[in-house]
Amino acid sequence: MESVFNFGLCVILLLIAKKKKKVGLVACVYLILYSLGRFLIEFYRGDIIRGQVGLLSTSQLIALLVVVLTSFIVFLSQYRNRLMGSKGL
C-alpha cells in the first residue's frame, strides 16, 4: 500500500517540478503529502507494539506536526513574498 502511495506521490512531484519553478515548492509539497499519507496508512498497519500518544501513534503525531510546521513555513513565505515582491515558495 505504501509503495503505491509513494509511486503516486513521485508522479505528482514530477508534474509540479515541471510546471512550477519556485524554490522549495516541491520539497514542501512532498513533506505535506507524505505526512498526510503516512497519517492515513498508520490506521491500517497491524503493528501490535508501537508507540502511542493518546489515540494516535507516534508516527501520526509526527506526521501532523510536519504538516502544521510545513504549512506554517509556506504561509510565512507567501506573506513575505507579498511584502517584498520576491520569488520564493
BAMARPA-29380 format. One record per atom (N, C-alpha, C, O): residue in one letter; chain; atom name; x, y, z. Coordinates in steps of 0.2 Angstrom, whole numbers, plus 2048, in hexadecimal, padded with zeros to 3 digits. Example, Ala and Ser with C-alpha at 12.3 -4.5 7.8 and 13.67 -1.06 7.14 Angstrom:
<figus>
<resn = A | chain = A | name = N | X = 842 | Y = 7E4 | Z = 827>
<resn = A | chain = A | name = CA | X = 83E | Y = 7EA | Z = 827>
<resn = A | chain = A | name = C | X = 842 | Y = 7F0 | Z = 827>
<resn = A | chain = A | name = O | X = 847 | Y = 7EF | Z = 82A>
<resn = S | chain = A | name = N | X = 840 | Y = 7F5 | Z = 823>
<resn = S | chain = A | name = CA | X = 844 | Y = 7FB | Z = 824>
<resn = S | chain = A | name = C | X = 840 | Y = 800 | Z = 827>
<resn = S | chain = A | name = O | X = 843 | Y = 806 | Z = 828>
</figus>
This chain:
<figus>
<resn = M | chain = A | name = N | X = 804 | Y = 7FA | Z = 800>
<resn = M | chain = A | name = CA | X = 800 | Y = 800 | Z = 800>
<resn = M | chain = A | name = C | X = 804 | Y = 806 | Z = 800>
<resn = M | chain = A | name = O | X = 803 | Y = 80B | Z = 7FC>
<resn = E | chain = A | name = N | X = 80A | Y = 806 | Z = 804>
<resn = E | chain = A | name = CA | X = 80E | Y = 80C | Z = 804>
<resn = E | chain = A | name = C | X = 812 | Y = 80D | Z = 7FE>
<resn = E | chain = A | name = O | X = 813 | Y = 813 | Z = 7FC>
<resn = S | chain = A | name = N | X = 814 | Y = 808 | Z = 7FB>
<resn = S | chain = A | name = CA | X = 818 | Y = 808 | Z = 7F4>
<resn = S | chain = A | name = C | X = 813 | Y = 80C | Z = 7EF>
<resn = S | chain = A | name = O | X = 816 | Y = 810 | Z = 7EB>
<resn = V | chain = A | name = N | X = 80D | Y = 80A | Z = 7EF>
<resn = V | chain = A | name = CA | X = 808 | Y = 80D | Z = 7EA>
<resn = V | chain = A | name = C | X = 808 | Y = 814 | Z = 7EB>
<resn = V | chain = A | name = O | X = 808 | Y = 818 | Z = 7E7>
<resn = F | chain = A | name = N | X = 807 | Y = 816 | Z = 7F2>
<resn = F | chain = A | name = CA | X = 806 | Y = 81D | Z = 7F4>
<resn = F | chain = A | name = C | X = 80D | Y = 821 | Z = 7F2>
<resn = F | chain = A | name = O | X = 80C | Y = 826 | Z = 7EF>
<resn = N | chain = A | name = N | X = 812 | Y = 81E | Z = 7F3>
<resn = N | chain = A | name = CA | X = 819 | Y = 821 | Z = 7F1>
<resn = N | chain = A | name = C | X = 81A | Y = 822 | Z = 7EA>
<resn = N | chain = A | name = O | X = 81C | Y = 827 | Z = 7E8>
<resn = F | chain = A | name = N | X = 817 | Y = 81D | Z = 7E6>
<resn = F | chain = A | name = CA | X = 818 | Y = 81E | Z = 7DF>
<resn = F | chain = A | name = C | X = 813 | Y = 824 | Z = 7DC>
<resn = F | chain = A | name = O | X = 815 | Y = 828 | Z = 7D8>
<resn = G | chain = A | name = N | X = 80D | Y = 824 | Z = 7DF>
<resn = G | chain = A | name = CA | X = 809 | Y = 829 | Z = 7DD>
<resn = G | chain = A | name = C | X = 80B | Y = 830 | Z = 7DF>
<resn = G | chain = A | name = O | X = 80B | Y = 835 | Z = 7DC>
<resn = L | chain = A | name = N | X = 80E | Y = 830 | Z = 7E5>
<resn = L | chain = A | name = CA | X = 811 | Y = 837 | Z = 7E8>
<resn = L | chain = A | name = C | X = 817 | Y = 839 | Z = 7E3>
<resn = L | chain = A | name = O | X = 818 | Y = 83F | Z = 7E2>
<resn = C | chain = A | name = N | X = 81B | Y = 834 | Z = 7E1>
<resn = C | chain = A | name = CA | X = 821 | Y = 836 | Z = 7DC>
<resn = C | chain = A | name = C | X = 81E | Y = 839 | Z = 7D6>
<resn = C | chain = A | name = O | X = 821 | Y = 83E | Z = 7D3>
<resn = V | chain = A | name = N | X = 819 | Y = 836 | Z = 7D3>
<resn = V | chain = A | name = CA | X = 816 | Y = 839 | Z = 7CD>
<resn = V | chain = A | name = C | X = 813 | Y = 840 | Z = 7CE>
<resn = V | chain = A | name = O | X = 814 | Y = 844 | Z = 7CA>
<resn = I | chain = A | name = N | X = 810 | Y = 841 | Z = 7D4>
<resn = I | chain = A | name = CA | X = 80D | Y = 848 | Z = 7D5>
<resn = I | chain = A | name = C | X = 813 | Y = 84D | Z = 7D6>
<resn = I | chain = A | name = O | X = 813 | Y = 852 | Z = 7D3>
<resn = L | chain = A | name = N | X = 818 | Y = 84B | Z = 7D9>
<resn = L | chain = A | name = CA | X = 81E | Y = 84F | Z = 7DA>
<resn = L | chain = A | name = C | X = 822 | Y = 851 | Z = 7D4>
<resn = L | chain = A | name = O | X = 824 | Y = 856 | Z = 7D3>
<resn = L | chain = A | name = N | X = 822 | Y = 84C | Z = 7CF>
<resn = L | chain = A | name = CA | X = 825 | Y = 84D | Z = 7C9>
<resn = L | chain = A | name = C | X = 821 | Y = 852 | Z = 7C5>
<resn = L | chain = A | name = O | X = 824 | Y = 856 | Z = 7C1>
<resn = L | chain = A | name = N | X = 81B | Y = 851 | Z = 7C5>
<resn = L | chain = A | name = CA | X = 816 | Y = 856 | Z = 7C1>
<resn = L | chain = A | name = C | X = 817 | Y = 85D | Z = 7C4>
<resn = L | chain = A | name = O | X = 817 | Y = 862 | Z = 7C0>
<resn = I | chain = A | name = N | X = 817 | Y = 85D | Z = 7CA>
<resn = I | chain = A | name = CA | X = 818 | Y = 864 | Z = 7CE>
<resn = I | chain = A | name = C | X = 81F | Y = 867 | Z = 7CC>
<resn = I | chain = A | name = O | X = 81F | Y = 86D | Z = 7CA>
<resn = A | chain = A | name = N | X = 824 | Y = 863 | Z = 7CC>
<resn = A | chain = A | name = CA | X = 82B | Y = 865 | Z = 7CA>
<resn = A | chain = A | name = C | X = 82B | Y = 868 | Z = 7C3>
<resn = A | chain = A | name = O | X = 82F | Y = 86C | Z = 7C2>
<resn = K | chain = A | name = N | X = 828 | Y = 865 | Z = 7BF>
<resn = K | chain = A | name = CA | X = 828 | Y = 867 | Z = 7B8>
<resn = K | chain = A | name = C | X = 824 | Y = 86D | Z = 7B7>
<resn = K | chain = A | name = O | X = 827 | Y = 871 | Z = 7B3>
<resn = K | chain = A | name = N | X = 81F | Y = 86E | Z = 7BA>
<resn = K | chain = A | name = CA | X = 81B | Y = 874 | Z = 7B9>
<resn = K | chain = A | name = C | X = 81D | Y = 87A | Z = 7BD>
<resn = K | chain = A | name = O | X = 81D | Y = 880 | Z = 7BB>
<resn = K | chain = A | name = N | X = 81F | Y = 879 | Z = 7C3>
<resn = K | chain = A | name = CA | X = 820 | Y = 87F | Z = 7C8>
<resn = K | chain = A | name = C | X = 828 | Y = 87F | Z = 7C9>
<resn = K | chain = A | name = O | X = 82B | Y = 87A | Z = 7CA>
<resn = K | chain = A | name = N | X = 82B | Y = 885 | Z = 7C9>
<resn = K | chain = A | name = CA | X = 832 | Y = 886 | Z = 7CA>
<resn = K | chain = A | name = C | X = 833 | Y = 88A | Z = 7D1>
<resn = K | chain = A | name = O | X = 839 | Y = 88D | Z = 7D1>
<resn = K | chain = A | name = N | X = 82F | Y = 88A | Z = 7D5>
<resn = K | chain = A | name = CA | X = 830 | Y = 88D | Z = 7DB>
<resn = K | chain = A | name = C | X = 834 | Y = 889 | Z = 7E0>
<resn = K | chain = A | name = O | X = 833 | Y = 883 | Z = 7E1>
<resn = V | chain = A | name = N | X = 839 | Y = 88C | Z = 7E3>
<resn = V | chain = A | name = CA | X = 83E | Y = 889 | Z = 7E7>
<resn = V | chain = A | name = C | X = 83A | Y = 886 | Z = 7EE>
<resn = V | chain = A | name = O | X = 837 | Y = 88A | Z = 7F1>
<resn = G | chain = A | name = N | X = 83B | Y = 880 | Z = 7EF>
<resn = G | chain = A | name = CA | X = 839 | Y = 87C | Z = 7F5>
<resn = G | chain = A | name = C | X = 832 | Y = 87A | Z = 7F4>
<resn = G | chain = A | name = O | X = 82F | Y = 876 | Z = 7F9>
<resn = L | chain = A | name = N | X = 82E | Y = 87B | Z = 7EF>
<resn = L | chain = A | name = CA | X = 827 | Y = 879 | Z = 7EE>
<resn = L | chain = A | name = C | X = 826 | Y = 871 | Z = 7EE>
<resn = L | chain = A | name = O | X = 822 | Y = 86F | Z = 7F2>
<resn = V | chain = A | name = N | X = 82B | Y = 86E | Z = 7EA>
<resn = V | chain = A | name = CA | X = 82A | Y = 867 | Z = 7EA>
<resn = V | chain = A | name = C | X = 82C | Y = 864 | Z = 7F1>
<resn = V | chain = A | name = O | X = 828 | Y = 85F | Z = 7F3>
<resn = A | chain = A | name = N | X = 830 | Y = 866 | Z = 7F4>
<resn = A | chain = A | name = CA | X = 832 | Y = 864 | Z = 7FB>
<resn = A | chain = A | name = C | X = 82C | Y = 864 | Z = 800>
<resn = A | chain = A | name = O | X = 82B | Y = 860 | Z = 804>
<resn = C | chain = A | name = N | X = 829 | Y = 86A | Z = 800>
<resn = C | chain = A | name = CA | X = 823 | Y = 86B | Z = 804>
<resn = C | chain = A | name = C | X = 81E | Y = 867 | Z = 802>
<resn = C | chain = A | name = O | X = 81A | Y = 864 | Z = 807>
<resn = V | chain = A | name = N | X = 81C | Y = 866 | Z = 7FC>
<resn = V | chain = A | name = CA | X = 817 | Y = 862 | Z = 7FA>
<resn = V | chain = A | name = C | X = 818 | Y = 85B | Z = 7FC>
<resn = V | chain = A | name = O | X = 814 | Y = 857 | Z = 7FE>
<resn = Y | chain = A | name = N | X = 81E | Y = 859 | Z = 7FB>
<resn = Y | chain = A | name = CA | X = 820 | Y = 852 | Z = 7FD>
<resn = Y | chain = A | name = C | X = 81F | Y = 851 | Z = 805>
<resn = Y | chain = A | name = O | X = 81C | Y = 84C | Z = 807>
<resn = L | chain = A | name = N | X = 821 | Y = 855 | Z = 809>
<resn = L | chain = A | name = CA | X = 821 | Y = 855 | Z = 810>
<resn = L | chain = A | name = C | X = 819 | Y = 854 | Z = 812>
<resn = L | chain = A | name = O | X = 817 | Y = 850 | Z = 816>
<resn = I | chain = A | name = N | X = 815 | Y = 859 | Z = 80F>
<resn = I | chain = A | name = CA | X = 80E | Y = 859 | Z = 811>
<resn = I | chain = A | name = C | X = 80B | Y = 853 | Z = 80F>
<resn = I | chain = A | name = O | X = 807 | Y = 84F | Z = 812>
<resn = L | chain = A | name = N | X = 80B | Y = 851 | Z = 808>
<resn = L | chain = A | name = CA | X = 808 | Y = 84B | Z = 806>
<resn = L | chain = A | name = C | X = 80A | Y = 844 | Z = 809>
<resn = L | chain = A | name = O | X = 806 | Y = 840 | Z = 80A>
<resn = Y | chain = A | name = N | X = 811 | Y = 844 | Z = 80A>
<resn = Y | chain = A | name = CA | X = 813 | Y = 83E | Z = 80D>
<resn = Y | chain = A | name = C | X = 811 | Y = 83D | Z = 814>
<resn = Y | chain = A | name = O | X = 80F | Y = 837 | Z = 816>
<resn = S | chain = A | name = N | X = 811 | Y = 842 | Z = 817>
<resn = S | chain = A | name = CA | X = 80F | Y = 842 | Z = 81E>
<resn = S | chain = A | name = C | X = 807 | Y = 840 | Z = 81F>
<resn = S | chain = A | name = O | X = 805 | Y = 83C | Z = 823>
<resn = L | chain = A | name = N | X = 803 | Y = 843 | Z = 81A>
<resn = L | chain = A | name = CA | X = 7FC | Y = 841 | Z = 81A>
<resn = L | chain = A | name = C | X = 7FB | Y = 83A | Z = 818>
<resn = L | chain = A | name = O | X = 7F7 | Y = 837 | Z = 81B>
<resn = G | chain = A | name = N | X = 7FF | Y = 838 | Z = 814>
<resn = G | chain = A | name = CA | X = 7FF | Y = 831 | Z = 812>
<resn = G | chain = A | name = C | X = 801 | Y = 82C | Z = 817>
<resn = G | chain = A | name = O | X = 7FD | Y = 827 | Z = 819>
<resn = R | chain = A | name = N | X = 806 | Y = 82E | Z = 81B>
<resn = R | chain = A | name = CA | X = 809 | Y = 82A | Z = 820>
<resn = R | chain = A | name = C | X = 803 | Y = 82A | Z = 826>
<resn = R | chain = A | name = O | X = 802 | Y = 825 | Z = 829>
<resn = F | chain = A | name = N | X = 800 | Y = 82F | Z = 827>
<resn = F | chain = A | name = CA | X = 7FB | Y = 830 | Z = 82C>
<resn = F | chain = A | name = C | X = 7F5 | Y = 82B | Z = 82B>
<resn = F | chain = A | name = O | X = 7F3 | Y = 827 | Z = 82F>
<resn = L | chain = A | name = N | X = 7F3 | Y = 82B | Z = 825>
<resn = L | chain = A | name = CA | X = 7EE | Y = 826 | Z = 823>
<resn = L | chain = A | name = C | X = 7F0 | Y = 81F | Z = 823>
<resn = L | chain = A | name = O | X = 7EC | Y = 81A | Z = 825>
<resn = I | chain = A | name = N | X = 7F6 | Y = 81D | Z = 820>
<resn = I | chain = A | name = CA | X = 7F8 | Y = 816 | Z = 820>
<resn = I | chain = A | name = C | X = 7F9 | Y = 813 | Z = 827>
<resn = I | chain = A | name = O | X = 7F8 | Y = 80D | Z = 828>
<resn = E | chain = A | name = N | X = 7FB | Y = 818 | Z = 82C>
<resn = E | chain = A | name = CA | X = 7FC | Y = 815 | Z = 832>
<resn = E | chain = A | name = C | X = 7F5 | Y = 812 | Z = 835>
<resn = E | chain = A | name = O | X = 7F6 | Y = 80E | Z = 83A>
<resn = F | chain = A | name = N | X = 7EF | Y = 814 | Z = 833>
<resn = F | chain = A | name = CA | X = 7E9 | Y = 811 | Z = 835>
<resn = F | chain = A | name = C | X = 7E8 | Y = 80A | Z = 833>
<resn = F | chain = A | name = O | X = 7E5 | Y = 806 | Z = 837>
<resn = Y | chain = A | name = N | X = 7EC | Y = 808 | Z = 82E>
<resn = Y | chain = A | name = CA | X = 7EB | Y = 801 | Z = 82B>
<resn = Y | chain = A | name = C | X = 7F1 | Y = 7FD | Z = 82D>
<resn = Y | chain = A | name = O | X = 7F0 | Y = 7F7 | Z = 82B>
<resn = R | chain = A | name = N | X = 7F6 | Y = 7FF | Z = 830>
<resn = R | chain = A | name = CA | X = 7FB | Y = 7FB | Z = 832>
<resn = R | chain = A | name = C | X = 7F9 | Y = 7F6 | Z = 837>
<resn = R | chain = A | name = O | X = 7F5 | Y = 7F8 | Z = 83C>
<resn = G | chain = A | name = N | X = 7FC | Y = 7F0 | Z = 837>
<resn = G | chain = A | name = CA | X = 7FA | Y = 7EB | Z = 83C>
<resn = G | chain = A | name = C | X = 7FF | Y = 7EA | Z = 842>
<resn = G | chain = A | name = O | X = 800 | Y = 7E5 | Z = 845>
<resn = D | chain = A | name = N | X = 803 | Y = 7EF | Z = 843>
<resn = D | chain = A | name = CA | X = 808 | Y = 7EF | Z = 848>
<resn = D | chain = A | name = C | X = 805 | Y = 7EE | Z = 84F>
<resn = D | chain = A | name = O | X = 800 | Y = 7F1 | Z = 851>
<resn = I | chain = A | name = N | X = 807 | Y = 7E9 | Z = 853>
<resn = I | chain = A | name = CA | X = 805 | Y = 7E8 | Z = 85A>
<resn = I | chain = A | name = C | X = 808 | Y = 7ED | Z = 85E>
<resn = I | chain = A | name = O | X = 805 | Y = 7F0 | Z = 863>
<resn = I | chain = A | name = N | X = 80F | Y = 7ED | Z = 85D>
<resn = I | chain = A | name = CA | X = 813 | Y = 7F2 | Z = 862>
<resn = I | chain = A | name = C | X = 815 | Y = 7F8 | Z = 85E>
<resn = I | chain = A | name = O | X = 819 | Y = 7F7 | Z = 85A>
<resn = R | chain = A | name = N | X = 812 | Y = 7FD | Z = 85F>
<resn = R | chain = A | name = CA | X = 815 | Y = 804 | Z = 85D>
<resn = R | chain = A | name = C | X = 813 | Y = 809 | Z = 862>
<resn = R | chain = A | name = O | X = 80E | Y = 808 | Z = 866>
<resn = G | chain = A | name = N | X = 817 | Y = 80E | Z = 861>
<resn = G | chain = A | name = CA | X = 815 | Y = 814 | Z = 866>
<resn = G | chain = A | name = C | X = 80F | Y = 817 | Z = 865>
<resn = G | chain = A | name = O | X = 80C | Y = 818 | Z = 85F>
<resn = Q | chain = A | name = N | X = 80C | Y = 819 | Z = 86B>
<resn = Q | chain = A | name = CA | X = 805 | Y = 81C | Z = 86B>
<resn = Q | chain = A | name = C | X = 806 | Y = 823 | Z = 86E>
<resn = Q | chain = A | name = O | X = 809 | Y = 824 | Z = 873>
<resn = V | chain = A | name = N | X = 803 | Y = 828 | Z = 86B>
<resn = V | chain = A | name = CA | X = 802 | Y = 82F | Z = 86F>
<resn = V | chain = A | name = C | X = 7FA | Y = 830 | Z = 86F>
<resn = V | chain = A | name = O | X = 7F8 | Y = 833 | Z = 86A>
<resn = G | chain = A | name = N | X = 7F7 | Y = 82E | Z = 874>
<resn = G | chain = A | name = CA | X = 7F0 | Y = 82F | Z = 874>
<resn = G | chain = A | name = C | X = 7ED | Y = 82A | Z = 86F>
<resn = G | chain = A | name = O | X = 7EE | Y = 824 | Z = 870>
<resn = L | chain = A | name = N | X = 7E8 | Y = 82C | Z = 86B>
<resn = L | chain = A | name = CA | X = 7E5 | Y = 828 | Z = 866>
<resn = L | chain = A | name = C | X = 7E9 | Y = 827 | Z = 860>
<resn = L | chain = A | name = O | X = 7E8 | Y = 822 | Z = 85C>
<resn = L | chain = A | name = N | X = 7EF | Y = 82B | Z = 85F>
<resn = L | chain = A | name = CA | X = 7F3 | Y = 82A | Z = 859>
<resn = L | chain = A | name = C | X = 7F9 | Y = 827 | Z = 85A>
<resn = L | chain = A | name = O | X = 7FC | Y = 826 | Z = 860>
<resn = S | chain = A | name = N | X = 7FC | Y = 824 | Z = 855>
<resn = S | chain = A | name = CA | X = 803 | Y = 821 | Z = 855>
<resn = S | chain = A | name = C | X = 808 | Y = 826 | Z = 855>
<resn = S | chain = A | name = O | X = 806 | Y = 82C | Z = 853>
<resn = T | chain = A | name = N | X = 80E | Y = 825 | Z = 857>
<resn = T | chain = A | name = CA | X = 813 | Y = 829 | Z = 857>
<resn = T | chain = A | name = C | X = 814 | Y = 82C | Z = 850>
<resn = T | chain = A | name = O | X = 815 | Y = 832 | Z = 84F>
<resn = S | chain = A | name = N | X = 814 | Y = 828 | Z = 84B>
<resn = S | chain = A | name = CA | X = 815 | Y = 82A | Z = 844>
<resn = S | chain = A | name = C | X = 80F | Y = 82F | Z = 842>
<resn = S | chain = A | name = O | X = 811 | Y = 833 | Z = 83E>
<resn = Q | chain = A | name = N | X = 809 | Y = 82E | Z = 844>
<resn = Q | chain = A | name = CA | X = 804 | Y = 832 | Z = 842>
<resn = Q | chain = A | name = C | X = 805 | Y = 839 | Z = 845>
<resn = Q | chain = A | name = O | X = 804 | Y = 83E | Z = 842>
<resn = L | chain = A | name = N | X = 807 | Y = 839 | Z = 84C>
<resn = L | chain = A | name = CA | X = 808 | Y = 83F | Z = 84F>
<resn = L | chain = A | name = C | X = 80E | Y = 843 | Z = 84B>
<resn = L | chain = A | name = O | X = 80D | Y = 849 | Z = 84A>
<resn = I | chain = A | name = N | X = 813 | Y = 840 | Z = 849>
<resn = I | chain = A | name = CA | X = 819 | Y = 843 | Z = 846>
<resn = I | chain = A | name = C | X = 816 | Y = 845 | Z = 83F>
<resn = I | chain = A | name = O | X = 818 | Y = 84B | Z = 83D>
<resn = A | chain = A | name = N | X = 812 | Y = 841 | Z = 83C>
<resn = A | chain = A | name = CA | X = 80F | Y = 843 | Z = 835>
<resn = A | chain = A | name = C | X = 80B | Y = 84A | Z = 836>
<resn = A | chain = A | name = O | X = 80C | Y = 84E | Z = 832>
<resn = L | chain = A | name = N | X = 807 | Y = 84A | Z = 83B>
<resn = L | chain = A | name = CA | X = 803 | Y = 850 | Z = 83C>
<resn = L | chain = A | name = C | X = 808 | Y = 856 | Z = 83D>
<resn = L | chain = A | name = O | X = 806 | Y = 85C | Z = 83B>
<resn = L | chain = A | name = N | X = 80D | Y = 855 | Z = 841>
<resn = L | chain = A | name = CA | X = 811 | Y = 85B | Z = 843>
<resn = L | chain = A | name = C | X = 815 | Y = 85D | Z = 83C>
<resn = L | chain = A | name = O | X = 816 | Y = 863 | Z = 83B>
<resn = V | chain = A | name = N | X = 817 | Y = 859 | Z = 838>
<resn = V | chain = A | name = CA | X = 81A | Y = 85A | Z = 832>
<resn = V | chain = A | name = C | X = 816 | Y = 85E | Z = 82D>
<resn = V | chain = A | name = O | X = 818 | Y = 863 | Z = 82A>
<resn = V | chain = A | name = N | X = 80F | Y = 85C | Z = 82D>
<resn = V | chain = A | name = CA | X = 80A | Y = 860 | Z = 829>
<resn = V | chain = A | name = C | X = 809 | Y = 867 | Z = 82B>
<resn = V | chain = A | name = O | X = 809 | Y = 86C | Z = 828>
<resn = V | chain = A | name = N | X = 809 | Y = 868 | Z = 832>
<resn = V | chain = A | name = CA | X = 807 | Y = 86E | Z = 835>
<resn = V | chain = A | name = C | X = 80D | Y = 873 | Z = 834>
<resn = V | chain = A | name = O | X = 80D | Y = 878 | Z = 832>
<resn = L | chain = A | name = N | X = 813 | Y = 870 | Z = 835>
<resn = L | chain = A | name = CA | X = 819 | Y = 874 | Z = 835>
<resn = L | chain = A | name = C | X = 81B | Y = 876 | Z = 82D>
<resn = L | chain = A | name = O | X = 81D | Y = 87C | Z = 82C>
<resn = T | chain = A | name = N | X = 81A | Y = 871 | Z = 829>
<resn = T | chain = A | name = CA | X = 81B | Y = 873 | Z = 822>
<resn = T | chain = A | name = C | X = 816 | Y = 878 | Z = 81F>
<resn = T | chain = A | name = O | X = 818 | Y = 87C | Z = 81B>
<resn = S | chain = A | name = N | X = 810 | Y = 877 | Z = 821>
<resn = S | chain = A | name = CA | X = 80B | Y = 87C | Z = 81F>
<resn = S | chain = A | name = C | X = 80C | Y = 883 | Z = 821>
<resn = S | chain = A | name = O | X = 80B | Y = 888 | Z = 81E>
<resn = F | chain = A | name = N | X = 80E | Y = 883 | Z = 828>
<resn = F | chain = A | name = CA | X = 810 | Y = 889 | Z = 82B>
<resn = F | chain = A | name = C | X = 816 | Y = 88D | Z = 827>
<resn = F | chain = A | name = O | X = 816 | Y = 893 | Z = 826>
<resn = I | chain = A | name = N | X = 81B | Y = 889 | Z = 825>
<resn = I | chain = A | name = CA | X = 821 | Y = 88B | Z = 821>
<resn = I | chain = A | name = C | X = 81E | Y = 88E | Z = 81A>
<resn = I | chain = A | name = O | X = 821 | Y = 893 | Z = 818>
<resn = V | chain = A | name = N | X = 81A | Y = 88A | Z = 817>
<resn = V | chain = A | name = CA | X = 817 | Y = 88C | Z = 810>
<resn = V | chain = A | name = C | X = 813 | Y = 893 | Z = 811>
<resn = V | chain = A | name = O | X = 814 | Y = 898 | Z = 80D>
<resn = F | chain = A | name = N | X = 80F | Y = 893 | Z = 816>
<resn = F | chain = A | name = CA | X = 80C | Y = 899 | Z = 818>
<resn = F | chain = A | name = C | X = 810 | Y = 89F | Z = 819>
<resn = F | chain = A | name = O | X = 80F | Y = 8A5 | Z = 816>
<resn = L | chain = A | name = N | X = 815 | Y = 89E | Z = 81D>
<resn = L | chain = A | name = CA | X = 81A | Y = 8A4 | Z = 81E>
<resn = L | chain = A | name = C | X = 81E | Y = 8A6 | Z = 818>
<resn = L | chain = A | name = O | X = 81F | Y = 8AC | Z = 817>
<resn = S | chain = A | name = N | X = 81F | Y = 8A1 | Z = 814>
<resn = S | chain = A | name = CA | X = 823 | Y = 8A3 | Z = 80E>
<resn = S | chain = A | name = C | X = 81F | Y = 8A7 | Z = 809>
<resn = S | chain = A | name = O | X = 821 | Y = 8AB | Z = 806>
<resn = Q | chain = A | name = N | X = 818 | Y = 8A5 | Z = 808>
<resn = Q | chain = A | name = CA | X = 814 | Y = 8A8 | Z = 804>
<resn = Q | chain = A | name = C | X = 812 | Y = 8AF | Z = 807>
<resn = Q | chain = A | name = O | X = 812 | Y = 8B4 | Z = 803>
<resn = Y | chain = A | name = N | X = 812 | Y = 8B0 | Z = 80D>
<resn = Y | chain = A | name = CA | X = 811 | Y = 8B7 | Z = 810>
<resn = Y | chain = A | name = C | X = 817 | Y = 8BB | Z = 80F>
<resn = Y | chain = A | name = O | X = 816 | Y = 8C1 | Z = 80D>
<resn = R | chain = A | name = N | X = 81D | Y = 8B8 | Z = 810>
<resn = R | chain = A | name = CA | X = 823 | Y = 8BC | Z = 80F>
<resn = R | chain = A | name = C | X = 824 | Y = 8BE | Z = 808>
<resn = R | chain = A | name = O | X = 826 | Y = 8C4 | Z = 806>
<resn = N | chain = A | name = N | X = 822 | Y = 8B9 | Z = 803>
<resn = N | chain = A | name = CA | X = 823 | Y = 8BB | Z = 7FC>
<resn = N | chain = A | name = C | X = 81E | Y = 8C0 | Z = 7FA>
<resn = N | chain = A | name = O | X = 820 | Y = 8C5 | Z = 7F6>
<resn = R | chain = A | name = N | X = 818 | Y = 8C1 | Z = 7FD>
<resn = R | chain = A | name = CA | X = 813 | Y = 8C6 | Z = 7FB>
<resn = R | chain = A | name = C | X = 816 | Y = 8CD | Z = 7FE>
<resn = R | chain = A | name = O | X = 815 | Y = 8D2 | Z = 7FA>
<resn = L | chain = A | name = N | X = 819 | Y = 8CD | Z = 803>
<resn = L | chain = A | name = CA | X = 81C | Y = 8D3 | Z = 806>
<resn = L | chain = A | name = C | X = 822 | Y = 8D5 | Z = 802>
<resn = L | chain = A | name = O | X = 822 | Y = 8DB | Z = 801>
<resn = M | chain = A | name = N | X = 826 | Y = 8D1 | Z = 800>
<resn = M | chain = A | name = CA | X = 82C | Y = 8D3 | Z = 7FD>
<resn = M | chain = A | name = C | X = 82C | Y = 8D2 | Z = 7F5>
<resn = M | chain = A | name = O | X = 831 | Y = 8D4 | Z = 7F2>
<resn = G | chain = A | name = N | X = 827 | Y = 8CE | Z = 7F3>
<resn = G | chain = A | name = CA | X = 827 | Y = 8CD | Z = 7EC>
<resn = G | chain = A | name = C | X = 82C | Y = 8C8 | Z = 7E9>
<resn = G | chain = A | name = O | X = 82E | Y = 8C9 | Z = 7E3>
<resn = S | chain = A | name = N | X = 82F | Y = 8C4 | Z = 7ED>
<resn = S | chain = A | name = CA | X = 834 | Y = 8BF | Z = 7EB>
<resn = S | chain = A | name = C | X = 831 | Y = 8B9 | Z = 7E8>
<resn = S | chain = A | name = O | X = 82B | Y = 8B8 | Z = 7E9>
<resn = K | chain = A | name = N | X = 835 | Y = 8B4 | Z = 7E5>
<resn = K | chain = A | name = CA | X = 832 | Y = 8AE | Z = 7E3>
<resn = K | chain = A | name = C | X = 835 | Y = 8A8 | Z = 7E7>
<resn = K | chain = A | name = O | X = 83A | Y = 8A6 | Z = 7E6>
<resn = G | chain = A | name = N | X = 831 | Y = 8A6 | Z = 7EC>
<resn = G | chain = A | name = CA | X = 833 | Y = 8A1 | Z = 7F0>
<resn = G | chain = A | name = C | X = 82D | Y = 89B | Z = 7EF>
<resn = G | chain = A | name = O | X = 82B | Y = 89A | Z = 7E9>
<resn = L | chain = A | name = N | X = 82B | Y = 898 | Z = 7F4>
<resn = L | chain = A | name = CA | X = 826 | Y = 893 | Z = 7F4>
<resn = L | chain = A | name = C | X = 820 | Y = 896 | Z = 7F1>
<resn = L | chain = A | name = O | X = 81B | Y = 893 | Z = 7F0>
</figus>
